[in-house]
Amino acid sequence: MADYCLGVSHGKVIAVYKPMIWQTVEEGEYKGRLMFEGEEVADSPLLGEDFSLEFDHVQNPVRYVGNW
């Protein structure tokens, strides 16, 4: 799973989270999707970074960045 999850708004990183527990949603509207519990990383060097090229003209808000 991902080491960090980024909250991105208008191409800029506005929040960074370190997932601790990953779970699959079992019921409801989001059944089958992954969710995590974790901690916010308030001093991350990624805060303010521009990812607008990676998120330009996409409909799915989820993107994987890095080596997979």
C-alpha positions in Angstrom: 0.0 0.0 0.0 0.9 3.7 -0.3 3.4 5.1 2.2 1.7 8.6 2.1 -1.6 9.9 0.9 -1.8 13.5 -0.3 -4.8 15.8 -0.2 -4.5 17.9 -3.4 -6.6 20.9 -4.3 -6.2 22.8 -7.6 -3.0 20.9 -8.1 -1.3 21.8 -4.8 -0.7 19.5 -1.9 -2.7 20.8 1.1 -2.4 17.8 3.4 -0.2 14.8 3.9 -1.3 11.6 5.7 0.7 8.6 6.9 -1.7 5.6 6.7 -1.4 3.1 9.6 -4.4 0.8 8.9 -6.0 0.0 5.5 -9.5 -1.4 5.3 -12.1 -2.3 2.7 -15.5 -0.6 3.0 -17.9 -3.5 3.6 -21.3 -1.9 2.9 -23.0 1.2 1.7 -22.4 3.5 -1.2 -18.6 3.1 -1.0 -18.6 -0.7 -0.6 -15.4 -2.3 -2.0 -13.3 0.9 -1.8 -10.2 1.2 0.3 -10.0 3.5 3.3 -7.3 4.2 5.8 -6.7 5.4 9.3 -3.6 7.3 9.9 -1.9 10.5 11.1 -1.5 13.9 9.4 2.1 14.8 8.7 2.1 18.5 9.4 5.7 19.2 8.7 5.9 17.2 5.4 8.2 18.7 2.7 5.5 17.7 0.2 3.1 20.4 1.5 2.7 23.1 -1.1 4.2 21.0 -3.9 2.6 21.4 -7.4 1.1 18.2 -8.8 -1.1 20.0 -11.4 0.5 18.2 -14.3 -0.3 14.8 -12.8 -3.9 15.9 -12.0 -4.6 18.0 -15.1 -7.9 17.0 -16.9 -8.6 13.8 -15.0 -12.0 12.7 -13.7 -10.7 10.1 -11.2 -9.3 12.0 -8.2 -7.0 9.1 -7.2 -3.5 9.0 -8.7 -0.5 6.9 -7.7 2.8 8.8 -7.9 6.2 7.0 -7.5 7.7 3.6 -8.1 5.1 0.8 -8.2 
